[in-house]
Amino acid sequence: MDVRGTVAAGFEPVRDAFIRNFEERGERGAAVAVYRDGRKIVDLWAGTRDVDGVEPWAVDTVQIVRSAGKGIAAAVPLLLHQRGQVDLDAPVGTYWPEFKAAGKERVLVRHLLAHRAGVPALDRPLTPQEAADPVSGPLAVAAQRPQWEPGTAHGYHAQTYSWLVGELVRRVTGRTVGRWIAEEIARPLGLDFWFGLPADEAHRVGRIGPVEPPALPDNGGALRIRPKRSVVEAYRDPESLTRRAFGAIDPLPDENDAAYRAAELPASNGIATARALARCYAAMIGPVDGHRLFAPATLTLARTEESAGPDRVLVVNTRFGLGYMLHGPAAPLLAPGSFGHPGRGGSLGFADPESGIAFGYVTNGLQKGVTADPRAQALVRAVRSAL
């Protein structure tokens, strides 16, 4: 296996696990990066740029990371709070008056970030064209009646997170979330990360697509865990809240289409390198080349549990802080204090303040599963073993 990049002494197990992902876990093209205390210690890439191609993955190849981008988007309202521009305990309607319709008057900003707002699905799904325009999504979620009394339960806002967080940011700052991140996070930190891919960067994006996971046992020698029957049934039932939440855009957009990549959908179409994810999370927990994102109090907000227990959309127990999944069975990260976000099909970004570790993994081969991808988990285990 031709693996490119660098690994610091002591972290060779990460390279070994990365190679085994190609040999044993069905990997086609991928990259992994790890920072420790603001310094890059792992930066690896291998395979093909396109899931169905032969051109090698390059040092600057980027991929759609799906929901792994949610963790970068969540940094924006937290940073606005840190700057005194957003009150997390204020009703969303304070900033976005139209959102108060249909029983959502008491939805707080923190409810949006903790998936407690009650609007994970739309009565009428948006077309891909409507989802990509900057008006239709915010109008739809503002008019939507909640599925439960806001604040009393949680359920993963798989797609509607795009318009909930994106419109809040626009109302507060006058800028789209993609532009805010480009100007306030990506540019200062030198990140290859976008919501709304610029045309002059389009040549760097690889094609993503589904791949079948290997039939062999995995999970570090244990058998691959089968999803519960209730979870399988929820994804199959077109009337379930699970299907409706993930189907808030219908039909599903072509994620390799240039128009989709150019849209700003912070729930689903972030485009990044692995090192951009890792570097951004590193700056959330400490300085990186003189830049730090989160003050200590903001870091505490990101990883303090806001939602826990049965998730009405994912149909498993999940844990969320403000905008971030927290370490647990649904999202196994590095340690109990870790926070981050996976992307459905494989990608993952997270940080662990206690160890100083920040992690990013991107792939073009999308395997079944929303959270605990076996390839990402093999890499996380390798990082843990090297500490």
MIZA-130188 format. One record per residue (C-alpha): residue number from 0; residue in three letters; x, y, z. Coordinates in steps of 0.2 Angstrom, whole numbers, plus 5000, padded with zeros to 4 digits. Each point is the difference from the previous one (the first is absolute). Example, Ala and Ser with C-alpha at 12.3 -4.5 7.8 and 13.67 -1.06 7.14 Angstrom:
% residues 2
+-----+---------+------+------+------+
: num : residuo :    X :    Y :    Z :
+-----+---------+------+------+------+
:   0 :     ALA : 5062 : 4978 : 5039 :
:   1 :     SER : 5006 : 5017 : 4997 :
+-----+---------+------+------+------+
This chain:
% residues 387
+-----+---------+------+------+------+
: num : residuo :    X :    Y :    Z :
+-----+---------+------+------+------+
:   0 :     MET : 5000 : 5000 : 5000 :
:   1 :     ASP : 5007 : 5017 : 4995 :
:   2 :     VAL : 4997 : 5011 : 5015 :
:   3 :     ARG : 5006 : 5018 : 4999 :
:   4 :     GLY : 5003 : 5012 : 5014 :
:   5 :     THR : 5009 : 5001 : 5017 :
:   6 :     VAL : 4998 : 4992 : 5017 :
:   7 :     ALA : 5009 : 5006 : 5016 :
:   8 :     ALA : 5010 : 4987 : 5009 :
:   9 :     GLY : 4989 : 4990 : 5012 :
:  10 :     PHE : 4984 : 5002 : 4989 :
:  11 :     GLU : 5005 : 4987 : 4987 :
:  12 :     PRO : 4985 : 4989 : 5006 :
:  13 :     VAL : 4989 : 5013 : 4991 :
:  14 :     ARG : 5009 : 4997 : 4984 :
:  15 :     ASP : 4998 : 4981 : 5002 :
:  16 :     ALA : 4981 : 5002 : 5003 :
:  17 :     PHE : 4998 : 5011 : 4985 :
:  18 :     ILE : 5008 : 4987 : 4989 :
:  19 :     ARG : 4989 : 4986 : 5007 :
:  20 :     ASN : 4985 : 5011 : 4996 :
:  21 :     PHE : 5005 : 4997 : 4982 :
:  22 :     GLU : 5005 : 4982 : 5002 :
:  23 :     GLU : 4985 : 4994 : 5011 :
:  24 :     ARG : 4987 : 5013 : 5001 :
:  25 :     GLY : 4995 : 5005 : 4983 :
:  26 :     GLU : 5009 : 5017 : 4999 :
:  27 :     ARG : 5001 : 5008 : 4982 :
:  28 :     GLY : 5008 : 5017 : 5003 :
:  29 :     ALA : 5002 : 5009 : 5017 :
:  30 :     ALA : 5010 : 5011 : 5011 :
:  31 :     VAL : 5003 : 5002 : 5018 :
:  32 :     ALA : 5008 : 5014 : 5011 :
:  33 :     VAL : 5004 : 5002 : 5018 :
:  34 :     TYR : 5006 : 5015 : 5010 :
:  35 :     ARG : 5006 : 4999 : 5018 :
:  36 :     ASP : 5002 : 5016 : 5010 :
:  37 :     GLY : 4998 : 5010 : 4984 :
:  38 :     ARG : 5014 : 4991 : 4990 :
:  39 :     LYS : 4996 : 4988 : 4986 :
:  40 :     ILE : 5006 : 4983 : 5004 :
:  41 :     VAL : 4991 : 4989 : 4986 :
:  42 :     ASP : 4996 : 5005 : 4982 :
:  43 :     LEU : 4997 : 4986 : 4989 :
:  44 :     TRP : 4991 : 4996 : 4984 :
:  45 :     ALA : 4998 : 4986 : 4988 :
:  46 :     GLY : 4990 : 4991 : 4987 :
:  47 :     THR : 4990 : 5009 : 4986 :
:  48 :     ARG : 4993 : 5017 : 4999 :
:  49 :     ASP : 4984 : 4994 : 4993 :
:  50 :     VAL : 4991 : 4985 : 5008 :
:  51 :     ASP : 4997 : 4993 : 4982 :
:  52 :     GLY : 5016 : 5006 : 4992 :
:  53 :     VAL : 5019 : 4997 : 4999 :
:  54 :     GLU : 5008 : 5017 : 5002 :
:  55 :     PRO : 5010 : 5000 : 5016 :
:  56 :     TRP : 4994 : 5010 : 5015 :
:  57 :     ALA : 5011 : 5016 : 5001 :
:  58 :     VAL : 5006 : 5010 : 5015 :
:  59 :     ASP : 4987 : 5013 : 4996 :
:  60 :     THR : 4985 : 4988 : 4996 :
:  61 :     VAL : 4984 : 5006 : 5009 :
:  62 :     GLN : 4984 : 4990 : 5003 :
:  63 :     ILE : 4982 : 5003 : 5005 :
:  64 :     VAL : 5000 : 4995 : 5019 :
:  65 :     ARG : 4981 : 5001 : 5002 :
:  66 :     SER : 4995 : 5002 : 5018 :
:  67 :     ALA : 5018 : 5002 : 5006 :
:  68 :     GLY : 4998 : 5017 : 4994 :
:  69 :     LYS : 4987 : 5003 : 5014 :
:  70 :     GLY : 5013 : 5002 : 5013 :
:  71 :     ILE : 5009 : 5014 : 4990 :
:  72 :     ALA : 4983 : 5009 : 4997 :
:  73 :     ALA : 4996 : 4998 : 5019 :
:  74 :     ALA : 5015 : 5010 : 5004 :
:  75 :     VAL : 4992 : 5016 : 4992 :
:  76 :     PRO : 4986 : 5003 : 5012 :
:  77 :     LEU : 5011 : 4995 : 5015 :
:  78 :     LEU : 5013 : 5013 : 4994 :
:  79 :     LEU : 4986 : 5013 : 4998 :
:  80 :     HIS : 4995 : 4996 : 5018 :
:  81 :     GLN : 5018 : 5002 : 5005 :
:  82 :     ARG : 5001 : 5017 : 4992 :
:  83 :     GLY : 4984 : 5005 : 5008 :
:  84 :     GLN : 4989 : 5000 : 4984 :
:  85 :     VAL : 4989 : 4985 : 5005 :
:  86 :     ASP : 4991 : 4996 : 5016 :
:  87 :     LEU : 4999 : 4981 : 5000 :
:  88 :     ASP : 4985 : 5001 : 5012 :
:  89 :     ALA : 4990 : 5012 : 4989 :
:  90 :     PRO : 4986 : 4994 : 4989 :
:  91 :     VAL : 5005 : 4998 : 4982 :
:  92 :     GLY : 4986 : 5012 : 4996 :
:  93 :     THR : 5010 : 5014 : 5008 :
:  94 :     TYR : 5012 : 4999 : 4985 :
:  95 :     TRP : 4988 : 4992 : 4987 :
:  96 :     PRO : 4982 : 5007 : 5003 :
:  97 :     GLU : 4992 : 4989 : 4987 :
:  98 :     PHE : 5006 : 4984 : 5009 :
:  99 :     LYS : 4988 : 5003 : 5014 :
: 100 :     ALA : 4985 : 4993 : 4990 :
: 101 :     ALA : 4991 : 4983 : 5003 :
: 102 :     GLY : 5004 : 4998 : 5018 :
: 103 :     LYS : 5019 : 5004 : 5000 :
: 104 :     GLU : 5000 : 5015 : 5010 :
: 105 :     ARG : 5009 : 4992 : 5014 :
: 106 :     VAL : 5014 : 4992 : 4990 :
: 107 :     LEU : 5016 : 5006 : 5006 :
: 108 :     VAL : 5017 : 5002 : 4991 :
: 109 :     ARG : 5007 : 4986 : 5011 :
: 110 :     HIS : 4986 : 4989 : 4994 :
: 111 :     LEU : 5005 : 5002 : 4982 :
: 112 :     LEU : 5018 : 4994 : 5004 :
: 113 :     ALA : 4995 : 4986 : 5011 :
: 114 :     HIS : 4987 : 4993 : 4988 :
: 115 :     ARG : 4986 : 5004 : 5012 :
: 116 :     ALA : 4990 : 5012 : 4988 :
: 117 :     GLY : 4988 : 4987 : 4995 :
: 118 :     VAL : 5001 : 5004 : 4981 :
: 119 :     PRO : 5011 : 4985 : 4993 :
: 120 :     ALA : 4987 : 4997 : 4986 :
: 121 :     LEU : 4990 : 5011 : 4988 :
: 122 :     ASP : 4982 : 4996 : 4995 :
: 123 :     ARG : 5005 : 5003 : 4982 :
: 124 :     PRO : 5017 : 4996 : 4996 :
: 125 :     LEU : 5011 : 5012 : 4990 :
: 126 :     THR : 5006 : 4996 : 4982 :
: 127 :     PRO : 5019 : 5000 : 4998 :
: 128 :     GLN : 4998 : 5017 : 4991 :
: 129 :     GLU : 4990 : 5007 : 5014 :
: 130 :     ALA : 5012 : 4993 : 5013 :
: 131 :     ALA : 5014 : 5009 : 4991 :
: 132 :     ASP : 4992 : 5017 : 4999 :
: 133 :     PRO : 5002 : 5012 : 5015 :
: 134 :     VAL : 4982 : 5003 : 5002 :
: 135 :     SER : 4989 : 4984 : 5000 :
: 136 :     GLY : 5008 : 4991 : 5014 :
: 137 :     PRO : 4999 : 5014 : 5013 :
: 138 :     LEU : 4982 : 5003 : 4995 :
: 139 :     ALA : 4996 : 4982 : 5002 :
: 140 :     VAL : 5007 : 4997 : 5017 :
: 141 :     ALA : 4993 : 5017 : 5006 :
: 142 :     ALA : 4982 : 4994 : 4995 :
: 143 :     GLN : 5002 : 4982 : 5006 :
: 144 :     ARG : 4990 : 4994 : 5015 :
: 145 :     PRO : 5012 : 4991 : 5012 :
: 146 :     GLN : 4999 : 4981 : 5002 :
: 147 :     TRP : 5001 : 5002 : 5019 :
: 148 :     GLU : 4999 : 5013 : 5013 :
: 149 :     PRO : 5017 : 5009 : 4997 :
: 150 :     GLY : 5013 : 4998 : 5014 :
: 151 :     THR : 4991 : 4984 : 5007 :
: 152 :     ALA : 5009 : 4987 : 4989 :
: 153 :     HIS : 5013 : 4998 : 4987 :
: 154 :     GLY : 5002 : 4993 : 4983 :
: 155 :     TYR : 5013 : 5002 : 4987 :
: 156 :     HIS : 4996 : 5014 : 4988 :
: 157 :     ALA : 5009 : 4992 : 4986 :
: 158 :     GLN : 4996 : 5012 : 4986 :
: 159 :     THR : 4990 : 5014 : 5007 :
: 160 :     TYR : 5016 : 5005 : 5010 :
: 161 :     SER : 5006 : 5008 : 4984 :
: 162 :     TRP : 4986 : 5013 : 5001 :
: 163 :     LEU : 4998 : 5002 : 5018 :
: 164 :     VAL : 5018 : 5004 : 5004 :
: 165 :     GLY : 5003 : 5008 : 4983 :
: 166 :     GLU : 4986 : 5013 : 5001 :
: 167 :     LEU : 5004 : 5004 : 5019 :
: 168 :     VAL : 5017 : 5004 : 4995 :
: 169 :     ARG : 4994 : 5011 : 4985 :
: 170 :     ARG : 4988 : 5009 : 5011 :
: 171 :     VAL : 5013 : 5004 : 5013 :
: 172 :     THR : 5015 : 5004 : 4989 :
: 173 :     GLY : 4993 : 5005 : 4983 :
: 174 :     ARG : 5011 : 4987 : 4993 :
: 175 :     THR : 4997 : 4982 : 4994 :
: 176 :     VAL : 5007 : 4986 : 5011 :
: 177 :     GLY : 5012 : 4995 : 4986 :
: 178 :     ARG : 5007 : 5018 : 4998 :
: 179 :     TRP : 5001 : 5002 : 5019 :
: 180 :     ILE : 5011 : 4984 : 5001 :
: 181 :     ALA : 5010 : 5005 : 4985 :
: 182 :     GLU : 5004 : 5017 : 5007 :
: 183 :     GLU : 5001 : 4997 : 5019 :
: 184 :     ILE : 5006 : 4982 : 5001 :
: 185 :     ALA : 5007 : 4992 : 4984 :
: 186 :     ARG : 5010 : 5015 : 4994 :
: 187 :     PRO : 5009 : 5004 : 5017 :
: 188 :     LEU : 5004 : 4981 : 5003 :
: 189 :     GLY : 5004 : 4996 : 4982 :
: 190 :     LEU : 4987 : 4987 : 4998 :
: 191 :     ASP : 4994 : 4991 : 4984 :
: 192 :     PHE : 4982 : 5000 : 5006 :
: 193 :     TRP : 4984 : 5007 : 4992 :
: 194 :     PHE : 4982 : 5001 : 5000 :
: 195 :     GLY : 4997 : 5006 : 4983 :
: 196 :     LEU : 5015 : 4994 : 4989 :
: 197 :     PRO : 5008 : 5014 : 4990 :
: 198 :     ALA : 5000 : 4996 : 4981 :
: 199 :     ASP : 5019 : 5001 : 5000 :
: 200 :     GLU : 5002 : 4986 : 5013 :
: 201 :     ALA : 4988 : 4988 : 4991 :
: 202 :     HIS : 5014 : 4991 : 4992 :
: 203 :     ARG : 5006 : 4993 : 5017 :
: 204 :     VAL : 4985 : 4991 : 5005 :
: 205 :     GLY : 4999 : 4981 : 4998 :
: 206 :     ARG : 4984 : 4990 : 4996 :
: 207 :     ILE : 4992 : 4992 : 5014 :
: 208 :     GLY : 4989 : 4985 : 5000 :
: 209 :     PRO : 4993 : 4984 : 5009 :
: 210 :     VAL : 5012 : 4986 : 5003 :
: 211 :     GLU : 4995 : 4983 : 5008 :
: 212 :     PRO : 5009 : 4996 : 5017 :
: 213 :     PRO : 5009 : 4984 : 5000 :
: 214 :     ALA : 4991 : 4985 : 5007 :
: 215 :     LEU : 5014 : 4995 : 5012 :
: 216 :     PRO : 4999 : 5003 : 5019 :
: 217 :     ASP : 5006 : 5017 : 5006 :
: 218 :     ASN : 5000 : 5011 : 5015 :
: 219 :     GLY : 5017 : 4996 : 5006 :
: 220 :     GLY : 4998 : 4981 : 4999 :
: 221 :     ALA : 4982 : 5000 : 5006 :
: 222 :     LEU : 4985 : 4997 : 4988 :
: 223 :     ARG : 4993 : 5015 : 4991 :
: 224 :     ILE : 4985 : 5006 : 5010 :
: 225 :     ARG : 4983 : 4998 : 4990 :
: 226 :     PRO : 4988 : 5014 : 5002 :
: 227 :     LYS : 4985 : 4997 : 5011 :
: 228 :     ARG : 4984 : 4995 : 4991 :
: 229 :     SER : 4992 : 5016 : 5005 :
: 230 :     VAL : 5013 : 5011 : 4992 :
: 231 :     VAL : 4999 : 4990 : 4984 :
: 232 :     GLU : 4981 : 5001 : 5000 :
: 233 :     ALA : 5001 : 5019 : 5003 :
: 234 :     TYR : 5011 : 5003 : 4985 :
: 235 :     ARG : 4989 : 4989 : 4989 :
: 236 :     ASP : 4983 : 5008 : 5005 :
: 237 :     PRO : 4997 : 5015 : 4988 :
: 238 :     GLU : 4988 : 5007 : 5014 :
: 239 :     SER : 5012 : 4999 : 5014 :
: 240 :     LEU : 5008 : 5016 : 5007 :
: 241 :     THR : 5017 : 4992 : 4996 :
: 242 :     ARG : 4996 : 4999 : 4981 :
: 243 :     ARG : 4992 : 5017 : 5000 :
: 244 :     ALA : 5015 : 5008 : 5009 :
: 245 :     PHE : 5013 : 4993 : 4988 :
: 246 :     GLY : 4987 : 5003 : 4986 :
: 247 :     ALA : 4997 : 5018 : 5003 :
: 248 :     ILE : 5008 : 5002 : 4982 :
: 249 :     ASP : 4991 : 4989 : 4988 :
: 250 :     PRO : 5006 : 4993 : 4988 :
: 251 :     LEU : 5017 : 4998 : 5008 :
: 252 :     PRO : 5012 : 5012 : 4991 :
: 253 :     ASP : 5015 : 4995 : 4990 :
: 254 :     GLU : 5014 : 5003 : 5012 :
: 255 :     ASN : 5012 : 5000 : 4985 :
: 256 :     ASP : 4991 : 5014 : 4991 :
: 257 :     ALA : 5009 : 5016 : 4998 :
: 258 :     ALA : 4984 : 5010 : 5005 :
: 259 :     TYR : 4998 : 4990 : 5016 :
: 260 :     ARG : 5018 : 5003 : 5005 :
: 261 :     ALA : 4998 : 5018 : 4997 :
: 262 :     ALA : 4985 : 5002 : 5012 :
: 263 :     GLU : 5002 : 5004 : 5018 :
: 264 :     LEU : 4992 : 4985 : 5010 :
: 265 :     PRO : 5009 : 4999 : 5016 :
: 266 :     ALA : 4991 : 4984 : 5005 :
: 267 :     SER : 5006 : 4990 : 4986 :
: 268 :     ASN : 5012 : 5008 : 4987 :
: 269 :     GLY : 5016 : 5006 : 5008 :
: 270 :     ILE : 5015 : 4997 : 4990 :
: 271 :     ALA : 5017 : 4997 : 5008 :
: 272 :     THR : 5016 : 4992 : 5002 :
: 273 :     ALA : 5004 : 4989 : 5015 :
: 274 :     ARG : 5013 : 5012 : 5006 :
: 275 :     ALA : 4987 : 5014 : 4999 :
: 276 :     LEU : 4988 : 4991 : 5012 :
: 277 :     ALA : 5014 : 4996 : 5012 :
: 278 :     ARG : 5008 : 5017 : 4999 :
: 279 :     CYS : 4983 : 5008 : 5004 :
: 280 :     TYR : 4997 : 4989 : 5015 :
: 281 :     ALA : 5017 : 5003 : 5006 :
: 282 :     ALA : 4997 : 5019 : 5000 :
: 283 :     MET : 4984 : 4997 : 5010 :
: 284 :     ILE : 5010 : 4993 : 5014 :
: 285 :     GLY : 5016 : 5009 : 4999 :
: 286 :     PRO : 5011 : 5012 : 4990 :
: 287 :     VAL : 5005 : 4995 : 4983 :
: 288 :     ASP : 5014 : 5011 : 4992 :
: 289 :     GLY : 4994 : 5014 : 5012 :
: 290 :     HIS : 4981 : 4998 : 4996 :
: 291 :     ARG : 4987 : 4993 : 5012 :
: 292 :     LEU : 4982 : 4999 : 4997 :
: 293 :     PHE : 4991 : 4995 : 5017 :
: 294 :     ALA : 5003 : 5009 : 5016 :
: 295 :     PRO : 5000 : 4988 : 5015 :
: 296 :     ALA : 4981 : 5004 : 5004 :
: 297 :     THR : 4995 : 4997 : 4982 :
: 298 :     LEU : 5010 : 4983 : 4999 :
: 299 :     THR : 4990 : 4995 : 5016 :
: 300 :     LEU : 4983 : 5005 : 4991 :
: 301 :     ALA : 5005 : 4989 : 4985 :
: 302 :     ARG : 5003 : 4984 : 5010 :
: 303 :     THR : 4987 : 5002 : 5014 :
: 304 :     GLU : 4986 : 4988 : 4998 :
: 305 :     GLU : 4984 : 5008 : 4995 :
: 306 :     SER : 4991 : 4985 : 4992 :
: 307 :     ALA : 5001 : 4982 : 5005 :
: 308 :     GLY : 4990 : 4984 : 4999 :
: 309 :     PRO : 4988 : 4994 : 4986 :
: 310 :     ASP : 5002 : 5010 : 4984 :
: 311 :     ARG : 4983 : 5001 : 4991 :
: 312 :     VAL : 5009 : 5000 : 4983 :
: 313 :     LEU : 5015 : 4989 : 5002 :
: 314 :     VAL : 4990 : 4987 : 5011 :
: 315 :     VAL : 5015 : 4997 : 5011 :
: 316 :     ASN : 5006 : 5009 : 5015 :
: 317 :     THR : 5011 : 5015 : 4995 :
: 318 :     ARG : 5009 : 5014 : 5010 :
: 319 :     PHE : 5002 : 5018 : 4994 :
: 320 :     GLY : 5008 : 5016 : 5007 :
: 321 :     LEU : 4997 : 5016 : 4991 :
: 322 :     GLY : 5002 : 4995 : 4982 :
: 323 :     TYR : 5011 : 4985 : 5003 :
: 324 :     MET : 4998 : 4982 : 5002 :
: 325 :     LEU : 5008 : 4994 : 5017 :
: 326 :     HIS : 5009 : 4984 : 5003 :
: 327 :     GLY : 4989 : 4985 : 5002 :
: 328 :     PRO : 4994 : 4984 : 4992 :
: 329 :     ALA : 4992 : 5009 : 4985 :
: 330 :     ALA : 5015 : 5011 : 4997 :
: 331 :     PRO : 5016 : 4991 : 5007 :
: 332 :     LEU : 5013 : 5013 : 5001 :
: 333 :     LEU : 5017 : 5000 : 5009 :
: 334 :     ALA : 4995 : 5002 : 5018 :
: 335 :     PRO : 4985 : 5006 : 5011 :
: 336 :     GLY : 5004 : 5018 : 4998 :
: 337 :     SER : 5001 : 4999 : 4981 :
: 338 :     PHE : 4988 : 5010 : 4989 :
: 339 :     GLY : 4998 : 5001 : 4981 :
: 340 :     HIS : 4989 : 4994 : 4986 :
: 341 :     PRO : 5000 : 4985 : 4988 :
: 342 :     GLY : 4994 : 5001 : 4982 :
: 343 :     ARG : 4988 : 4986 : 4994 :
: 344 :     GLY : 5010 : 4988 : 4990 :
: 345 :     GLY : 5017 : 5002 : 5008 :
: 346 :     SER : 5007 : 5017 : 5003 :
: 347 :     LEU : 5004 : 5006 : 5018 :
: 348 :     GLY : 5007 : 5015 : 5009 :
: 349 :     PHE : 5002 : 5003 : 5018 :
: 350 :     ALA : 5011 : 5006 : 5014 :
: 351 :     ASP : 5005 : 4994 : 5017 :
: 352 :     PRO : 5006 : 5014 : 5012 :
: 353 :     GLU : 5008 : 4989 : 5013 :
: 354 :     SER : 5012 : 4992 : 4988 :
: 355 :     GLY : 5002 : 5015 : 4989 :
: 356 :     ILE : 4995 : 4989 : 4985 :
: 357 :     ALA : 4990 : 5006 : 4985 :
: 358 :     PHE : 4995 : 4988 : 4986 :
: 359 :     GLY : 4994 : 5001 : 4982 :
: 360 :     TYR : 4996 : 4986 : 4988 :
: 361 :     VAL : 4992 : 5001 : 4983 :
: 362 :     THR : 4995 : 4986 : 4987 :
: 363 :     ASN : 4992 : 4999 : 4983 :
: 364 :     GLY : 4993 : 4983 : 5004 :
: 365 :     LEU : 4984 : 5001 : 5009 :
: 366 :     GLN : 4996 : 4985 : 5010 :
: 367 :     LYS : 4983 : 4997 : 5009 :
: 368 :     GLY : 4998 : 5008 : 5017 :
: 369 :     VAL : 4997 : 5017 : 5007 :
: 370 :     THR : 5013 : 5001 : 5014 :
: 371 :     ALA : 5013 : 4986 : 5005 :
: 372 :     ASP : 5008 : 4996 : 4984 :
: 373 :     PRO : 5012 : 4986 : 5002 :
: 374 :     ARG : 5014 : 5008 : 4990 :
: 375 :     ALA : 5000 : 5016 : 5010 :
: 376 :     GLN : 4998 : 4990 : 5016 :
: 377 :     ALA : 5016 : 4990 : 4996 :
: 378 :     LEU : 5010 : 5016 : 4998 :
: 379 :     VAL : 4993 : 5007 : 5016 :
: 380 :     ARG : 5005 : 4984 : 5009 :
: 381 :     ALA : 5017 : 5002 : 4993 :
: 382 :     VAL : 5002 : 5018 : 5006 :
: 383 :     ARG : 4994 : 4994 : 5017 :
: 384 :     SER : 5013 : 4986 : 5000 :
: 385 :     ALA : 5014 : 5012 : 4996 :
: 386 :     LEU : 4996 : 5012 : 5014 :
+-----+---------+------+------+------+
